[in-house]
């Protein structure tokens, strides 16, 4: 098995204990990851705290380092980093390469982004500026669906703002992130970026640790609530990017074939394992059968398999608990009157493969409609009145994203603006970019990531008031 090490204070760090990392295409261990101890976590935060004064004091050096880090990752996109990501996450190799490139693009964007500085008064009495100051040491915890690009969402703005960072990837997908730590050891000053790996206990130690002034977490709502509770006694700042149950509303002027093709792609991206992917589709009665058949035809046509194999479009579900959850939700829907127009069951063989599934004749009250499935199964719901569709789309504790689809873009935009979510797309979905803020309403999160808004989330506001008389 290949060996992986943590990065603490710019150096490779091994551990006494390790844990297995499962290849979801086989269901078997393919590597071992370091299991960080409490003492090593203390060392990581100490290294970050030691590096902080010099790092915060030189903005030009920060920008240069971020650009160099972006170049390193872009150069690594065609190498074994992407293969490592596919082996632990399951996504097709081409998608893994795009993810590495995406992480590089995020670093490059923030390397060039202006840090806001606003003059709010400049007269004969005083000059008053609002400036942004770094928080200090930041703890970042990332999920298993997009380990590298979501790490970059945190690394890039945190470091540009002048903070230093301790990063923990998911125990399901630690290896590519550990490799990034290794690649950046010679690019970033020691202690600026520390990468540790371990299980849930490590995450709990991080959120309650006395050193970090902010926790940036991406993951489930359940864990996000625990992070918020752990951060509260120390008044740590938090950014929480949590779950979604994103609705797509198809309007009655839509072309069923065109919409179905696009909706499928945005529902099944990364095998449905995207927090902001389409999770439920509302279709008018008149178009329902045509949309369902077009979705089902596409589901039956795609190639599912090991992400390292040529031509594979969708890989396995990442881990056994999530694989079992998708099976459970689909079985529950079928037991409650639903019908599988395509798929509906696991794919025989090793690994966590599940057939792309289109579910019909379901409605609110069925778990796969009310909950976040986070996998390759999509419920399609009927509606007769668009007002009813909007109300049903909003009747949830989730509020991450949503989309509206129709030929009349102005009408679709008017409907989209009534969705209670952080991002409302029109005739598209999952259109994410580094300059565009991303966050959720309700239980889907606190704060935003990306753009100037995400950068500001890694700072404190300071007023500089200079009296003139």
CORTA-V148407 format. One record per residue. N is the residue number from 1. PHI is phi as a letter, one per 30 degrees, with the letter a starting at -180 (999 if undefined). OMEGA is omega in radians with two decimals (* if undefined). Layout:
n:N phi:PHI omega:OMEGA
n:N phi:PHI omega:OMEGA
This chain:
n:1 phi:999 omega:3.08
n:2 phi:d omega:-3.12
n:3 phi:c omega:3.12
n:4 phi:b omega:-3.14
n:5 phi:b omega:3.03
n:6 phi:d omega:3.08
n:7 phi:c omega:3.11
n:8 phi:b omega:-3.13
n:9 phi:h omega:3.12
n:10 phi:i omega:-3.08
n:11 phi:c omega:3.04
n:12 phi:d omega:-3.11
n:13 phi:b omega:3.06
n:14 phi:c omega:3.14
n:15 phi:b omega:3.05
n:16 phi:d omega:-3.12
n:17 phi:c omega:3.05
n:18 phi:b omega:3.05
n:19 phi:b omega:-3.11
n:20 phi:d omega:2.98
n:21 phi:c omega:-3.03
n:22 phi:c omega:2.96
n:23 phi:d omega:-3.05
n:24 phi:d omega:3.09
n:25 phi:d omega:3.13
n:26 phi:c omega:-3.06
n:27 phi:i omega:-3.08
n:28 phi:b omega:3.10
n:29 phi:d omega:3.08
n:30 phi:b omega:3.11
n:31 phi:a omega:3.08
n:32 phi:b omega:-3.14
n:33 phi:c omega:3.10
n:34 phi:d omega:3.10
n:35 phi:c omega:-3.00
n:36 phi:d omega:3.07
n:37 phi:d omega:3.07
n:38 phi:e omega:-3.12
n:39 phi:d omega:3.12
n:40 phi:d omega:3.06
n:41 phi:d omega:3.06
n:42 phi:e omega:-3.14
n:43 phi:d omega:3.12
n:44 phi:d omega:3.12
n:45 phi:d omega:3.07
n:46 phi:d omega:3.12
n:47 phi:d omega:3.12
n:48 phi:d omega:3.14
n:49 phi:d omega:3.13
n:50 phi:d omega:-3.11
n:51 phi:d omega:-2.97
n:52 phi:d omega:-3.05
n:53 phi:e omega:-3.13
n:54 phi:d omega:-3.12
n:55 phi:d omega:-3.09
n:56 phi:d omega:-2.99
n:57 phi:d omega:-3.02
n:58 phi:b omega:-3.10
n:59 phi:d omega:-3.14
n:60 phi:d omega:3.12
n:61 phi:d omega:3.12
n:62 phi:d omega:-3.13
n:63 phi:d omega:3.12
n:64 phi:d omega:-3.13
n:65 phi:d omega:3.11
n:66 phi:d omega:3.10
n:67 phi:d omega:3.11
n:68 phi:d omega:3.10
n:69 phi:d omega:3.09
n:70 phi:d omega:3.14
n:71 phi:d omega:3.14
n:72 phi:d omega:-3.13
n:73 phi:d omega:3.11
n:74 phi:d omega:3.11
n:75 phi:d omega:-3.11
n:76 phi:d omega:-3.02
n:77 phi:d omega:-3.12
n:78 phi:c omega:-3.07
n:79 phi:c omega:-3.03
n:80 phi:d omega:3.07
n:81 phi:d omega:3.13
n:82 phi:d omega:3.11
n:83 phi:d omega:3.07
n:84 phi:d omega:-3.14
n:85 phi:d omega:3.12
n:86 phi:d omega:-3.08
n:87 phi:d omega:-3.12
n:88 phi:c omega:-3.08
n:89 phi:c omega:3.10
n:90 phi:j omega:-3.06
n:91 phi:d omega:3.10
n:92 phi:e omega:-3.04
n:93 phi:e omega:3.13
n:94 phi:d omega:3.09
n:95 phi:d omega:3.10
n:96 phi:d omega:3.09
n:97 phi:d omega:3.10
n:98 phi:d omega:3.13
n:99 phi:d omega:3.08
n:100 phi:d omega:3.11
n:101 phi:d omega:3.12
n:102 phi:d omega:3.09
n:103 phi:d omega:3.11
n:104 phi:d omega:-3.14
n:105 phi:d omega:3.12
n:106 phi:d omega:3.11
n:107 phi:d omega:3.14
n:108 phi:d omega:3.14
n:109 phi:e omega:-3.09
n:110 phi:d omega:3.08
n:111 phi:d omega:-3.11
n:112 phi:c omega:-3.04
n:113 phi:d omega:3.12
n:114 phi:d omega:3.03
n:115 phi:d omega:-3.03
n:116 phi:e omega:3.02
n:117 phi:b omega:-2.95
n:118 phi:b omega:3.03
n:119 phi:d omega:-3.12
n:120 phi:c omega:3.04
n:121 phi:a omega:3.05
n:122 phi:a omega:-3.12
n:123 phi:b omega:-3.08
n:124 phi:d omega:3.14
n:125 phi:c omega:-3.06
n:126 phi:a omega:2.92
n:127 phi:c omega:-3.08
n:128 phi:b omega:3.13
n:129 phi:c omega:2.98
n:130 phi:c omega:-3.08
n:131 phi:b omega:-3.12
n:132 phi:c omega:3.14
n:133 phi:c omega:3.12
n:134 phi:d omega:-3.12
n:135 phi:d omega:-3.05
n:136 phi:k omega:3.09
n:137 phi:c omega:-3.13
n:138 phi:c omega:2.99
n:139 phi:c omega:-3.12
n:140 phi:b omega:-3.13
n:141 phi:b omega:-3.01
n:142 phi:c omega:-3.08
n:143 phi:c omega:-3.02
n:144 phi:c omega:-3.05
n:145 phi:d omega:3.06
n:146 phi:b omega:-2.99
n:147 phi:e omega:-3.01
n:148 phi:d omega:-3.09
n:149 phi:d omega:3.11
n:150 phi:d omega:2.97
n:151 phi:d omega:3.13
n:152 phi:d omega:3.08
n:153 phi:e omega:-3.11
n:154 phi:c omega:-3.10
n:155 phi:e omega:-2.98
n:156 phi:d omega:-3.14
n:157 phi:d omega:-3.13
n:158 phi:d omega:-3.10
n:159 phi:d omega:3.10
n:160 phi:e omega:-3.11
n:161 phi:d omega:3.11
n:162 phi:j omega:3.08
n:163 phi:d omega:2.92
n:164 phi:c omega:-2.84
n:165 phi:b omega:2.88
n:166 phi:c omega:-3.01
n:167 phi:c omega:3.07
n:168 phi:b omega:3.03
n:169 phi:d omega:3.07
n:170 phi:d omega:3.06
n:171 phi:d omega:3.06
n:172 phi:d omega:-3.07
n:173 phi:b omega:-3.10
n:174 phi:d omega:-2.83
n:175 phi:d omega:-3.14
n:176 phi:d omega:3.12
n:177 phi:d omega:3.05
n:178 phi:d omega:3.11
n:179 phi:d omega:3.07
n:180 phi:d omega:3.07
n:181 phi:e omega:3.11
n:182 phi:d omega:-3.10
n:183 phi:d omega:-3.05
n:184 phi:c omega:-3.13
n:185 phi:d omega:-3.11
n:186 phi:c omega:-3.09
n:187 phi:c omega:-3.13
n:188 phi:c omega:3.11
n:189 phi:e omega:-3.13
n:190 phi:e omega:3.09
n:191 phi:j omega:-3.12
n:192 phi:d omega:3.08
n:193 phi:b omega:3.11
n:194 phi:c omega:-3.10
n:195 phi:b omega:3.13
n:196 phi:b omega:-3.13
n:197 phi:b omega:-3.13
n:198 phi:l omega:-3.08
n:199 phi:c omega:-3.07
n:200 phi:d omega:3.13
n:201 phi:d omega:-3.14
n:202 phi:d omega:3.10
n:203 phi:d omega:3.11
n:204 phi:d omega:3.10
n:205 phi:d omega:-3.12
n:206 phi:d omega:-3.04
n:207 phi:d omega:3.13
n:208 phi:c omega:-3.08
n:209 phi:d omega:-3.07
n:210 phi:d omega:-3.02
n:211 phi:d omega:-3.02
n:212 phi:d omega:3.12
n:213 phi:c omega:3.12
n:214 phi:b omega:3.00
n:215 phi:c omega:3.02
n:216 phi:c omega:-2.99
n:217 phi:b omega:2.97
n:218 phi:b omega:-3.11
n:219 phi:l omega:-3.04
n:220 phi:d omega:3.09
n:221 phi:d omega:-3.12
n:222 phi:e omega:3.13
n:223 phi:d omega:3.11
n:224 phi:e omega:3.09
n:225 phi:d omega:3.10
n:226 phi:d omega:3.10
n:227 phi:d omega:3.13
n:228 phi:d omega:3.14
n:229 phi:d omega:-3.14
n:230 phi:d omega:-3.12
n:231 phi:d omega:-3.00
n:232 phi:d omega:-3.08
n:233 phi:e omega:3.14
n:234 phi:c omega:-3.10
n:235 phi:h omega:3.04
n:236 phi:d omega:3.00
n:237 phi:d omega:3.11
n:238 phi:b omega:2.81
n:239 phi:b omega:-3.07
n:240 phi:b omega:3.08
n:241 phi:c omega:-2.90
n:242 phi:c omega:-2.97
n:243 phi:d omega:3.09
n:244 phi:b omega:3.00
n:245 phi:b omega:-2.88
n:246 phi:d omega:3.08
n:247 phi:d omega:2.91
n:248 phi:b omega:3.11
n:249 phi:c omega:3.07
n:250 phi:c omega:-3.14
n:251 phi:d omega:-2.99
n:252 phi:d omega:3.08
n:253 phi:c omega:-3.10
n:254 phi:d omega:3.01
n:255 phi:d omega:-3.02
n:256 phi:e omega:-3.09
n:257 phi:d omega:-3.12
n:258 phi:d omega:-3.10
n:259 phi:d omega:-3.10
n:260 phi:d omega:3.13
n:261 phi:d omega:-3.11
n:262 phi:d omega:3.12
n:263 phi:d omega:3.12
n:264 phi:e omega:-3.11
n:265 phi:e omega:-3.08
n:266 phi:d omega:3.02
n:267 phi:c omega:-3.04
n:268 phi:c omega:3.06
n:269 phi:e omega:-3.10
n:270 phi:h omega:-3.14
n:271 phi:i omega:3.13
n:272 phi:i omega:-3.06
n:273 phi:c omega:3.12
n:274 phi:b omega:-3.07
n:275 phi:d omega:-3.08
n:276 phi:c omega:3.07
n:277 phi:d omega:3.06
n:278 phi:d omega:-3.11
n:279 phi:c omega:3.12
n:280 phi:a omega:-3.06
n:281 phi:b omega:3.09
n:282 phi:c omega:-3.04
n:283 phi:b omega:3.11
n:284 phi:d omega:-3.07
n:285 phi:e omega:-3.06
n:286 phi:d omega:-3.08
n:287 phi:c omega:-2.92
n:288 phi:e omega:-3.06
n:289 phi:d omega:-3.13
n:290 phi:d omega:3.14
n:291 phi:d omega:3.13
n:292 phi:e omega:-3.10
n:293 phi:d omega:3.12
n:294 phi:d omega:3.08
n:295 phi:d omega:-3.10
n:296 phi:d omega:3.12
n:297 phi:d omega:3.12
n:298 phi:d omega:-3.14
n:299 phi:e omega:-3.12
n:300 phi:d omega:-3.02
n:301 phi:c omega:-3.01
n:302 phi:d omega:-3.12
n:303 phi:c omega:3.12
n:304 phi:c omega:3.12
n:305 phi:l omega:3.10
n:306 phi:d omega:-3.06
n:307 phi:d omega:3.10
n:308 phi:d omega:-3.14
n:309 phi:d omega:-3.11
n:310 phi:d omega:3.02
n:311 phi:i omega:3.14
n:312 phi:d omega:3.13
n:313 phi:c omega:-3.13
n:314 phi:b omega:-3.13
n:315 phi:c omega:3.12
n:316 phi:d omega:2.87
n:317 phi:d omega:-2.92
n:318 phi:d omega:-3.00
n:319 phi:b omega:-3.05
n:320 phi:d omega:3.13
n:321 phi:e omega:3.14
n:322 phi:d omega:3.07
n:323 phi:e omega:3.13
n:324 phi:d omega:3.11
n:325 phi:d omega:3.11
n:326 phi:d omega:3.07
n:327 phi:e omega:-3.10
n:328 phi:d omega:-3.11
n:329 phi:d omega:3.12
n:330 phi:d omega:3.12
n:331 phi:d omega:3.11
n:332 phi:d omega:3.12
n:333 phi:d omega:-3.14
n:334 phi:d omega:3.12
n:335 phi:d omega:-3.11
n:336 phi:c omega:3.01
n:337 phi:j omega:3.11
n:338 phi:d omega:3.12
n:339 phi:b omega:3.08
n:340 phi:d omega:3.07
n:341 phi:d omega:3.02
n:342 phi:a omega:3.09
n:343 phi:i omega:3.10
n:344 phi:j omega:-3.06
n:345 phi:a omega:3.04
n:346 phi:d omega:3.05
n:347 phi:c omega:-3.10
n:348 phi:d omega:3.08
n:349 phi:k omega:3.12
n:350 phi:d omega:3.11
n:351 phi:i omega:-3.02
n:352 phi:c omega:-3.09
n:353 phi:c omega:3.12
n:354 phi:b omega:-3.09
n:355 phi:d omega:3.05
n:356 phi:e omega:-2.90
n:357 phi:b omega:3.02
n:358 phi:c omega:-3.09
n:359 phi:c omega:3.12
n:360 phi:c omega:3.06
n:361 phi:h omega:3.04
n:362 phi:b omega:-3.14
n:363 phi:a omega:3.10
n:364 phi:e omega:-3.05
n:365 phi:j omega:3.01
n:366 phi:c omega:-2.97
n:367 phi:e omega:-3.08
n:368 phi:d omega:3.02
n:369 phi:d omega:-3.03
n:370 phi:d omega:-3.06
n:371 phi:c omega:3.09
n:372 phi:c omega:-3.09
n:373 phi:d omega:3.10
n:374 phi:h omega:-3.13
n:375 phi:a omega:-2.99
n:376 phi:d omega:3.11
n:377 phi:b omega:-3.03
n:378 phi:b omega:3.04
n:379 phi:d omega:3.12
n:380 phi:c omega:-3.01
n:381 phi:c omega:3.11
n:382 phi:d omega:2.92
n:383 phi:b omega:3.11
n:384 phi:c omega:-3.08
n:385 phi:b omega:-3.06
n:386 phi:d omega:3.09
n:387 phi:d omega:3.11
n:388 phi:d omega:-3.14
n:389 phi:d omega:3.12
n:390 phi:d omega:-3.13
n:391 phi:d omega:3.13
n:392 phi:d omega:3.11
n:393 phi:d omega:-3.08
n:394 phi:d omega:-3.03
n:395 phi:d omega:-3.06
n:396 phi:a omega:3.03
n:397 phi:d omega:3.11
n:398 phi:d omega:3.08
n:399 phi:a omega:-3.09
n:400 phi:d omega:-3.09
n:401 phi:b omega:3.07
n:402 phi:a omega:3.13
n:403 phi:a omega:3.10
n:404 phi:b omega:-3.00
n:405 phi:b omega:3.11
n:406 phi:a omega:-3.13
n:407 phi:d omega:3.10
n:408 phi:d omega:-3.03
n:409 phi:d omega:3.13
n:410 phi:d omega:3.11
n:411 phi:d omega:3.14
n:412 phi:d omega:3.13
n:413 phi:d omega:3.11
n:414 phi:d omega:3.10
n:415 phi:d omega:-3.11
n:416 phi:d omega:-3.11
n:417 phi:d omega:3.09
n:418 phi:c omega:3.08
n:419 phi:d omega:-3.13
n:420 phi:c omega:-3.08
n:421 phi:a omega:-3.07
n:422 phi:d omega:3.09
n:423 phi:b omega:3.11
n:424 phi:c omega:-3.11
n:425 phi:c omega:3.07
n:426 phi:b omega:3.13
n:427 phi:h omega:2.99
n:428 phi:a omega:3.10
n:429 phi:a omega:-3.14
n:430 phi:i omega:3.08
n:431 phi:d omega:-3.07
n:432 phi:c omega:-3.13
n:433 phi:a omega:-3.07
n:434 phi:d omega:-3.12
n:435 phi:d omega:-2.99
n:436 phi:c omega:-3.12
n:437 phi:d omega:-3.09
n:438 phi:b omega:3.11
n:439 phi:a omega:-3.03
n:440 phi:b omega:2.97
n:441 phi:d omega:2.99
n:442 phi:h omega:-3.09
n:443 phi:d omega:-3.09
n:444 phi:d omega:3.01
n:445 phi:l omega:3.05
n:446 phi:b omega:-3.12
n:447 phi:i omega:-3.14
n:448 phi:b omega:3.02
n:449 phi:c omega:3.04
n:450 phi:i omega:-3.12
n:451 phi:i omega:3.08
n:452 phi:e omega:-3.12
n:453 phi:d omega:3.09
n:454 phi:d omega:3.08
n:455 phi:d omega:-3.13
n:456 phi:e omega:3.12
n:457 phi:d omega:3.09
n:458 phi:c omega:-3.12
n:459 phi:b omega:2.90
n:460 phi:c omega:3.09
n:461 phi:d omega:3.07
n:462 phi:b omega:3.04
n:463 phi:c omega:3.04
n:464 phi:c omega:-3.05
n:465 phi:c omega:3.14
n:466 phi:c omega:3.13
n:467 phi:d omega:3.10
n:468 phi:c omega:3.06
n:469 phi:a omega:*
